Amino acid sequence: MRFFKDPSNNPLLLLLLLVIIIVSIFIIASQSRGIGFMAGPAQCVGLPPSVTIKKPVAATVITAGTSFAVKWSACDAPGPYTVSLIKAGSGFATVLGTTATVNNKSLTVTIDPTSTPPGSYYVTVASATLTVGTSEIFTVNSSYIPLTCTNPGASGAVRYCNEIFDESEIVVTSGITYSTIASTNLTFDLYTPPLSDTATNRPLEIFFPGGGGTAEGGAAPCGQAARLGYVCMSGIYRNDNSIPGFSSTEQKRATSDMHALIRFARLHASEYRIDPNKIMLAGVSAGGTTALEAATTGDNLDSTNWFPTSDPLINRTNATYSNGDIVPSWSCMAKSNSGAPMVSTNTLADAKDPPTVLFLGGLDLTHGWTCATGEVFTAALSVLGVPSYFQCFPGSDHSLNEDDAIDAVVIPMAYEELIVESCPQEYSGLSKIQ
């Protein structure tokens, strides 16, 4: 009994305890170095492979052309290591750099502003024998517009990039009812390529004109869309111009009208030969605001925080397929001319919202919007990892007569998002429609 009660009097026991402590320290040290004790280096116990980015700013946004550091642990796998930039949801990838030595575990890199489009990205690190891992997703701000679509809008041979049809060939069908609410018929005008066009699964643009306007107000943008090969719906919606600044109640009802038209389009996708997964929202003035709001509420239609169930005038028509499944109302891209977001961008926006483009005039006194309005908007989306683009025309007012400059941005971006990348899954609030 004395042997256990007073180990200090037993040198053999003290020696045994010392050996156990030394062996334990060696095991912990070996594992933390990544070499693994009796388990091999691949387990990396204590220090698993990881990749971290030291961003130049606190937010998850990196501006192309700005240098930043990438650091990693790699289980002591032999280098050199290659650092690559991957665009989330697409095939875009580029090598940022390779370490010069086998032991280097960090690299300062720069994203090329002349070849990297804006969007959501992550970094990968790999050696010849080990893929170390990936970083968290971050947003790249860049003014680069992909050159996949060249000579946008002009006559040419590339559908959805160049105008492949003549204005005289476009088919216009007016006054199609997409919803009836409170005894009011809401209609749209349909613009399609010529009847001889055999293409199926065509992308769709849904356009809302300025407040108080009619469906005919979409003749110019929808006509251009059809000449490019799209199908376009120019819809009327509820908007009381006697309410200054487009009130919150009217805004919500108008936004629910755009959701109803999105759902109508999906219900009739085969009839109009459109791809239900490739829908772009667009509008001017109040219609532009509505497009932005519909884009940011595509997965929040039933939210009592914004679409109150107590309001019987929220448009919930076209809600289900014949089998009872819910018809989703998310979109792939949104564009607004002279229409700034008013409520939901900062309250309901999330990482699943679509790429969004906004154009404002610096002299737009209609609603007191300024260039700063657009900058706040794009910053809010960028922090969420949503690709966004804002351009302010300092000398323009609310009429924003800058069609050529806007087309030079929107047509290539729509081509990239809807055609090349085929509306990445990350932008949809619900699963893609099979």
C-alpha positions in Angstrom: 0.0 0.0 0.0 2.9 2.3 0.8 4.1 1.9 -2.8 1.0 3.8 -4.1 0.6 6.3 -1.3 4.0 7.9 -1.6 5.4 7.6 -5.2 8.2 10.0 -4.3 9.9 7.1 -2.4 9.8 4.9 -5.5 12.4 5.9 -8.1 11.2 3.3 -10.6 7.7 4.8 -10.6 9.1 8.3 -11.0 11.1 7.2 -14.0 8.1 5.5 -15.5 6.0 8.7 -15.1 8.9 10.7 -16.7 9.0 8.4 -19.7 5.2 8.7 -20.2 5.4 12.5 -20.1 8.3 12.6 -22.7 6.6 10.3 -25.1 3.3 12.3 -24.8 5.1 15.5 -25.6 6.8 13.9 -28.6 3.5 12.7 -30.0 1.8 16.1 -29.6 4.8 17.9 -31.2 5.0 15.5 -34.1 1.3 15.8 -34.8 1.3 19.6 -34.6 4.1 19.7 -37.1 1.9 17.7 -39.5 4.2 14.6 -39.8 1.8 12.3 -37.8 3.0 9.8 -35.2 2.4 6.2 -36.3 -0.3 7.4 -38.6 1.5 9.0 -41.5 1.6 12.6 -42.7 -1.8 12.6 -44.5 -3.8 12.8 -41.2 -2.2 16.1 -40.2 -3.6 15.7 -36.6 -3.6 19.1 -34.9 -3.0 21.2 -38.0 -5.2 20.1 -40.9 -4.7 21.6 -44.4 -6.2 25.1 -44.6 -6.1 28.2 -46.8 -6.7 31.7 -45.5 -6.7 35.0 -47.2 -5.5 38.3 -45.7 -7.8 40.7 -47.4 -6.9 44.3 -47.9 -10.2 45.4 -46.3 -12.3 44.0 -43.6 -15.3 43.1 -45.8 -15.3 40.1 -48.1 -14.5 42.2 -51.1 -11.3 42.4 -53.1 -10.8 45.0 -55.9 -9.1 43.6 -59.0 -5.5 45.1 -59.2 -5.1 45.1 -55.4 -2.5 42.8 -53.9 -3.3 40.4 -51.0 -1.7 37.6 -49.2 -2.7 33.9 -49.3 -1.5 31.7 -46.5 -1.9 27.9 -45.9 -0.9 24.8 -43.9 -0.2 21.7 -45.9 0.8 18.7 -43.8 4.4 19.3 -44.8 3.7 18.0 -48.3 6.5 19.1 -50.5 6.0 22.2 -52.7 6.2 24.2 -54.7 2.5 25.2 -54.4 0.2 26.8 -57.0 -2.4 29.4 -56.0 -5.4 29.5 -58.4 -8.5 31.8 -58.5 -11.8 30.0 -59.3 -15.1 31.8 -60.1 -17.9 30.1 -58.1 -20.5 28.3 -60.2 -18.6 28.6 -63.5 -15.6 27.3 -65.4 -13.5 30.4 -65.1 -10.1 29.7 -63.4 -6.7 31.4 -63.5 -3.4 30.8 -61.8 -2.4 33.6 -59.5 1.1 32.4 -58.8 3.5 29.6 -57.8 5.8 29.6 -54.8 9.5 29.7 -55.6 10.6 27.3 -52.8 9.2 24.0 -51.6 8.8 25.2 -48.0 7.0 28.5 -48.7 3.5 28.5 -47.2 2.4 32.0 -48.2 2.2 34.1 -51.4 1.2 37.6 -52.2 -0.9 37.7 -55.4 -2.8 40.2 -57.5 -6.0 39.6 -59.5 -5.6 40.8 -63.0 -8.2 43.7 -63.6 -7.9 43.3 -67.4 -9.1 39.7 -67.6 -11.1 38.9 -64.5 -14.9 39.6 -64.6 -16.7 40.7 -61.4 -18.3 38.0 -59.3 -17.9 35.5 -56.5 -14.6 33.7 -56.2 -12.5 31.4 -54.0 -8.8 30.5 -54.0 -7.4 27.0 -54.2 -3.8 25.9 -53.2 -2.3 22.7 -54.5 1.1 21.0 -54.8 2.0 18.2 -57.1 1.0 15.6 -54.5 -1.7 17.4 -52.4 -4.7 19.7 -52.9 -4.4 21.7 -49.8 -7.9 23.2 -49.9 -9.9 26.2 -50.7 -10.6 29.6 -49.1 -13.9 31.1 -48.2 -15.9 32.7 -51.0 -15.3 36.4 -51.5 -16.4 39.0 -54.0 -14.1 40.5 -56.7 -14.9 44.0 -57.8 -13.8 44.5 -61.4 -14.8 46.8 -64.3 -13.8 44.1 -66.8 -16.6 43.0 -69.1 -16.0 39.5 -70.6 -15.1 39.6 -74.3 -17.1 36.4 -75.0 -19.7 38.8 -76.6 -17.9 41.1 -79.0 -19.5 44.0 -80.9 -22.6 43.8 -78.6 -25.9 44.9 -80.1 -24.7 45.4 -83.6 -25.7 43.2 -86.6 -23.8 39.9 -86.5 -24.0 36.2 -86.3 -23.8 35.5 -82.5 -27.3 35.1 -81.1 -27.9 36.9 -77.8 -24.9 39.1 -78.4 -25.5 40.5 -81.9 -28.8 41.4 -83.5 -29.5 38.4 -85.7 -33.1 39.4 -86.7 -34.4 42.5 -88.4 -36.9 44.8 -86.7 -39.5 43.9 -89.4 -39.3 40.2 -88.5 -40.2 40.7 -84.8 -43.7 39.3 -83.8 -45.6 41.4 -81.3 -48.7 40.0 -79.5 -50.5 42.6 -77.3 -52.8 42.5 -74.3 -52.1 39.0 -72.9 -53.5 38.7 -69.4 -51.1 37.3 -66.9 -53.0 38.0 -63.7 -56.4 39.2 -62.5 -56.5 40.8 -59.0 -59.2 42.8 -57.4 -61.1 42.7 -60.7 -58.2 44.3 -62.5 -56.6 42.5 -65.5 -52.8 42.9 -65.6 -51.5 42.3 -69.2 -48.3 42.2 -71.1 -47.1 42.5 -74.7 -45.1 39.6 -76.0 -42.1 40.2 -78.3 -40.6 37.2 -80.0 -38.2 36.4 -82.9 -39.9 35.5 -86.2 -42.2 32.5 -86.4 -39.5 30.8 -88.5 -37.1 30.8 -85.6 -36.7 27.2 -84.5 -34.7 27.8 -81.3 -36.1 26.3 -78.1 -35.3 27.1 -74.5 -34.9 30.8 -75.3 -33.9 33.2 -72.5 -36.7 35.6 -71.3 -36.5 39.2 -70.4 -39.4 40.6 -68.3 -39.6 44.4 -68.6 -41.7 46.9 -66.6 -41.9 50.5 -68.0 -41.8 53.6 -65.9 -44.6 54.4 -63.4 -48.0 55.1 -65.0 -46.7 53.8 -68.3 -48.3 51.2 -70.5 -47.0 47.9 -71.9 -46.2 49.8 -75.1 -43.5 51.5 -73.1 -41.4 48.4 -73.5 -41.4 48.5 -77.3 -37.8 49.7 -77.6 -36.1 47.4 -75.1 -38.3 44.4 -75.9 -37.8 45.0 -79.6 -34.1 45.0 -79.2 -34.2 41.9 -77.0 -36.2 40.0 -79.7 -33.7 41.1 -82.4 -31.0 39.6 -80.2 -32.9 36.3 -80.1 -34.6 36.7 -76.6 -38.3 36.5 -75.9 -39.5 39.6 -74.0 -42.6 40.4 -72.0 -43.4 44.1 -71.4 -45.9 44.1 -68.5 -48.2 46.6 -66.9 -48.4 46.7 -63.1 -50.1 48.5 -60.3 -48.6 51.9 -59.6 -50.5 54.9 -58.4 -48.6 58.0 -59.6 -50.5 60.2 -57.2 -48.3 58.7 -54.4 -45.0 60.6 -54.4 -41.9 58.5 -54.6 -43.7 55.2 -55.0 -45.1 54.3 -51.6 -44.1 51.2 -49.7 -47.6 49.7 -50.1 -47.6 50.3 -53.9 -44.0 49.1 -54.2 -44.8 45.8 -52.5 -47.9 45.3 -54.7 -46.0 46.2 -57.9 -43.2 43.8 -56.9 -45.7 41.0 -56.3 -47.0 41.8 -59.8 -43.6 41.1 -61.3 -43.4 37.9 -59.3 -46.8 36.9 -60.8 -45.5 37.5 -64.3 -42.4 35.5 -63.6 -44.6 32.6 -62.4 -46.9 33.0 -65.4 -43.9 32.7 -67.7 -42.7 29.5 -66.1 -46.2 28.0 -66.3 -46.2 28.8 -70.0 -42.6 28.1 -70.8 -43.2 25.3 -73.4 -45.9 27.5 -75.1 -43.5 30.4 -75.6 -40.4 28.2 -76.0 -38.5 29.8 -73.2 -36.1 28.4 -70.7 -37.7 28.7 -67.3 -34.2 28.8 -65.7 -33.1 31.8 -67.7 -35.1 34.9 -66.8 -33.8 38.4 -66.6 -35.7 41.3 -65.0 -35.5 44.8 -66.3 -37.2 48.2 -66.0 -36.9 52.0 -66.1 -37.7 54.4 -63.3 -40.4 52.8 -61.1 -40.2 49.7 -63.3 -36.5 49.6 -62.6 -37.1 49.8 -58.9 -39.6 47.0 -59.2 -37.1 44.8 -61.0 -34.5 45.3 -58.3 -37.0 44.6 -55.6 -38.3 41.5 -57.3 -34.7 40.2 -57.8 -34.0 40.6 -54.1 -37.3 39.0 -52.9 -37.3 36.0 -55.2 -37.0 33.6 -52.3 -39.0 35.7 -49.9 -42.4 35.9 -51.5 -44.2 34.5 -48.4 -42.2 36.6 -46.0 -44.6 38.5 -43.6 -41.7 40.9 -43.1 -42.2 42.4 -46.6 -45.2 40.8 -48.3 -47.8 40.9 -45.5 -50.3 38.1 -45.6 -52.8 40.6 -44.3 -52.8 42.6 -47.5 -55.3 40.9 -50.0 -53.8 42.9 -52.8 -50.4 41.2 -52.7 -50.4 39.3 -56.0 -50.1 35.5 -55.3 -51.6 34.3 -58.6 -50.0 31.6 -60.8 -48.8 30.0 -57.6 -48.7 26.3 -58.4 -48.2 23.9 -61.2 -51.0 21.4 -62.1 -49.4 18.8 -59.8 -49.5 21.3 -56.9 -45.8 22.1 -56.8 -44.9 25.8 -56.0 -43.9 27.9 -59.0 -40.7 29.7 -58.1 -40.1 33.4 -58.9 -36.4 33.8 -58.7 -34.5 35.3 -61.6 -31.0 35.1 -63.1 -30.2 38.8 -63.6 -31.7 42.2 -62.9 -31.2 45.5 -64.7 -32.5 49.0 -63.7 -32.3 52.3 -65.5 -33.1 55.3 -63.4 -34.7 53.2 -60.7 -32.9 52.8 -57.4 -33.8 50.2 -54.7 -36.0 51.6 -52.0 -36.5 49.0 -49.3 -35.5 45.4 -49.7 -31.9 45.5 -51.0 -30.6 46.1 -47.5 -33.2 44.1 -45.6 -34.1 41.1 -47.7 -31.1 40.7 -50.0 -29.0 37.6 -49.6 -26.2 35.6 -51.3 -28.7 33.9 -53.5 -29.8 37.1 -55.3 -28.9 37.4 -59.0 -26.2 39.5 -60.6 -27.6 43.0 -60.7 -26.9 46.1 -62.8 -27.9 49.7 -62.0 -27.6 52.9 -64.0 -28.4 56.3 -62.6 -27.9 59.9 -63.8 -26.0 62.3 -61.6 -28.5 65.1 -62.2 -31.6 62.9 -61.5 -33.7 65.1 -59.3 -36.9 63.1 -59.8 -36.5 61.2 -56.6 -33.3 62.8 -55.2 -31.1 59.9 -56.2 -27.4 60.5 -56.7 -24.3 58.6 -57.7 -23.9 57.8 -54.0 -27.3 56.0 -54.0 -25.9 53.5 -56.5 -22.6 53.1 -54.7 -24.4 52.2 -51.4 -26.5 49.7 -53.4 -23.6 47.9 -55.0 -21.7 47.8 -51.7 -24.6 46.1 -50.0 -24.7 43.4 -52.6 -20.9 43.0 -52.8 -20.6 42.3 -49.1 -23.1 39.4 -49.7 -21.0 38.1 -52.6 -23.6 39.1 -55.2 -22.0 40.2 -58.5 -23.2 43.8 -59.1 -22.3 46.6 -61.5 -23.1 50.3 -61.1 -22.5 53.1 -63.5 -23.3 56.8 -62.9 -23.6 59.3 -65.7 -22.8 62.6 -64.0 -24.3 64.8 -66.7 -27.6 62.8 -67.2 -31.0 63.4 -65.6 -33.8 60.9 -65.0 -34.4 60.3 -68.8 -30.9 58.8 -68.9 -30.3 58.9 -72.7 -27.2 56.7 -72.6 -28.4 53.7 -74.6 -25.2 52.9 -76.3 -23.1 53.0 -73.1 -25.7 50.9 -71.3 -25.9 48.3 -74.1 -22.1 48.0 -74.1 -22.4 46.7 -70.5 -25.7 44.9 -70.2 -25.6 42.8 -73.4 -22.2 41.2 -72.7 -23.1 40.6 -69.0 -26.5 39.0 -69.9 -24.7 36.9 -72.5 -22.2 35.8 -69.9 -24.7 35.1 -67.1 -27.6 33.6 -69.0 -25.8 31.9 -72.0 -22.2 31.1 -71.1 -22.7 30.3 -67.4 -26.3 29.2 -67.9 -27.6 30.9 -64.8 -25.4 29.4 -62.0 -27.3 27.5 -59.3 -25.9 29.9 -56.6 -28.2 32.7 -57.9 -31.5 30.8 -57.6 -33.6 30.9 -54.5 -35.0 27.4 -55.3 -33.7 24.4 -57.3 -33.4 24.7 -61.0 -36.5 23.5 -62.9 -35.9 20.1 -64.6 
